[in-house]
Amino acid sequence: LLLALAGAAIAETPEEKGRAIAEEIDRRDLGFGDSYAELKMVLANRQGESSTRELRIQTLEVPDRNLGDKSLIVFDHPRDIEGTAFLSYTKILEPDDQWLFLPALKRVKRISSANKSGPFVGSEFAYEDMLSQEVDKYDYRWLRDEPCGELTCFVVERYPLYENSGYARQVTWVDQSEYRVQRVDFYDRKDSLLKTLVLSDYKQYLGQYWRADDWFMENHQTGKTTRLTFDNWEFRVGLDENDFDPNRLKRLR
């Protein structure tokens, strides 16, 4: 049996191993139901000038493997974007359904799938970075194992499968103890390093679900950065499909 197991381990290709790691990340996050968090977004340019926004995010887990989760982001501060809301239904290979509510125009605008690579409200996060990262959105390849801080990480490359992605590939560092993403390098369509996301300050909820309270995105090509800090996480707050209805965006408070 040991020989058979050793043979099985050797036979696993880098693609199979990369996929298995992604599946395990996904498996460990199943069953959270719904969540709510408040966050601050701090945008800074190369000169160090910064501005701060306050927002909240609600997420509804969609158990169907062929569909992605639903999420709603609402801005509370500053006044010029207060009430702006972004609703997303993640799809797997088809374009995601996304809507933006702009209070000044008092209208809900459907975001075209081609715009997913555009900046999310002027930040260094693209619309596609703000979505749930479903396993089947990518092909994978395990590259190596290496230390990442005090942890040991799998380094896995993933290739977006939908054609309008702004990325040729992403390289992810995932810790081997809890399967939490620690860092992502994003390569643009020309395969140049575009930006790096570092996730830190992880906390565990309901004895199972890990969430990073600090997301720091640095754009290497412009020198701009965006930091998201999360607070007041709540799980299983009783959200349902009605809370994620595009027709309700105009009535949000």
N, C-alpha and C positions, 0 to 999 in steps of 0.2 A: 504493500500500500504506500509506504513512504517513497519508494521509487516512482510509483505512479504519480504521486502528488508532486514530486520534484520535476517529473517530466511535464506535467500540466503547467507548472510555474514557468518552465523554460519556454514552453510552446506559446505563451501569451505574447502577442505582438505589442509593440509600443502603442499602436492604435487601440487594441483591445484593452490594454492597461489604462490608457488615458480615458477611455469611455467608462471603464469600471469605476474609476475614481470619481468621475462626474455623477455616475449613478448613485454612488455612496453618499456624496454631498446631498443629492436630492432626497434620498431615502431618509436621511437623518432629519430632514426638515418637514417631512410629511405629517399632516394631522394638526397643524397649529390652528387651523380654522379661520381665524381672522385676527388682525392686529391693528394697533393705533400707536402712533408716536408723534412727538413734537420735535421739530428740528430747527437749527439755525444754519443758514448758508452764508459763508463769508467769501466774497469774491475779492481777489487782489490782483493788481497788474504788476508788471515787471518793476515799476518804480516803488511798489509797496503800498500804493493807495488802495484802500479797501472800502467795501460797502457790505452791509449786513441785511439779510432778509430772514423773516421768521415764517415758518410754514408748518403744516401738519400733514401726515400721510396715513391713509387707511388702506388696508390690504385685505382682500377676500381670497382665501385659498379655493381654487377650483380643482377638485380631485381628479377630474377626467384627464388622463395622460395626454390626450390629443388637444387639450386646450390649456392656455396659460392662466395665471392668476389675474385678478382685476385689482387695480389700484387707483386711488384718488388722492391727489395732492392739492391742497388749498393754501394760498398765501395770505398771511395776516398782517404783514409789515414789510416794507414801508407803505405809506398811504398810496403811492402811485400804482402799486400792483396789488393792493389789498383786495381780496375777493377773487383774484385770478385763480382759476381751477383747471387742473389737468387730469383727465380721466383716461385710463388705458386698459384695454382688454388685450392681454398678450396672446398672440397666436404662435404656432410653432414655425411652419415654413411660409405661411401666407403673411401678407403685411398685417401688422397689428392694427387693431381699431383704436384710434386715439382722438380725443376731443379736447379743445381748449376753450374755456369760457373767459372772455375779456369783458370785465364789468363796464369799462368805458364805452364799449360798442354795444353792450347789452345783448351780445349774441354768442351762440355756441358755434365754434368753428371746427370742422372736421380737419384733422391734420393728414395730409396725404402721405402715403407710405414712403415716398421718395425723400421726405423731409426728416426721416428718423436720425440721419447723421448730423442734422443741424444742432446748434447749441440750445440747451434747455434753459429758457429765460436768461440768456446772456451768460450762463455759467460755462465752466469747462466740461460739464457733463453733457453728453449728447442725449437726445430723447431715448435712443436705444439703450443707454447705460442705466436709465431710470426704470427699466422694465424687469420683470422677473426673468431670471436666466434659466429658461427651461432646457432640459438635457438635449432634447432633439433639435434644438436650434443650431447645433454645431457638430462638426466632426472634430475628433480629438487625437492627440498623439502625446504619449508620455515621453519626456525628454531625458529627465534625470531626477535623482534625489539629491538634495543639498541642504545645508543648514540655512535657516532663515531666523535671524535673531537667536533666541534661546531654544527655538524649536527646530525640528527637521521637516522639510517640506518636499512634497512631490512637485515637480515642475512640469506642467502640462500645457501644451499648445492647443488652442482651439480655433477652428476656422468657421466663421459664420456661413450658414447655408442659404440665407436669404439674400437675394441679389442686390438689394438697396442698402446693405450694411455699409457704414463708412469705413470699415476695417477690412484689411486683408487677413489679419490674424490677431490673436491675443495670446499672450503668454501668462499663465496663472501660477501662483505659488499657493499651495494648499497644505496646511499642517497635517502631519500624519497621525496626530493624537486625536483630534476632534473634527478633522475634515472641514476646517474653516478657511475661506479664501483670505490670504494675507496681503497679496499684492497682485495687480494685473498690469502688464505692459500692453498698450494698444498700438498697433502698427497701422498706418493709413493705407489707402488703396495703392500707393506707390511702394508699400512695404518699408517706409521709413518710420522710426519710432516717433509716435505722435505725443503720447502722454502716459503717465503712470498713476495708478490708483493704489494708495496704501490704506488698508483697513486695520484699525487697532481698537484697543479698549473694548474687547469682547466681554459680554456678560451673558449668563445663561438664564433662561426663563422656563417656568413650568418643569424644571428639572431636565430639560431636553434641548430647547431651542436656543442656539447661539445667535446674538446680534452684535455687530460692531457699532459702537457709539461714535466712532470717529472715521470719516471717509475723507482722505486728502487726495485731490486730483491735481496733478501738475502737468501743464501743457509745455512740452520741451521746445516746441517750435515758436511759441509766442511769449513764454515766460510767465504766463498768467496761471493763477491757482484758484481752486475752489475747495473750501473745507465745509463738509456737512457734519454737524454734531447732533446726535439724537438724544432725546430725553423722554422721560415719562412713558416708557413702553407699557402697553397693556395688550393682553391677548384674550381671545374669546369674549369680546365685548358685545357680541350679539348682532354683528353686521350681517346684512343679507343682500340679495341681488338688487333690491329696491334702492339701496344706498349707493349703487353704482349705475344708476340709470342716467343716460345723457340728458334726458328731459328735465332732470332735477337740478342740473348745474346752475341754472339761473336763480334758484331759490336757496342756494347754500348760504349758511351764515358762518 
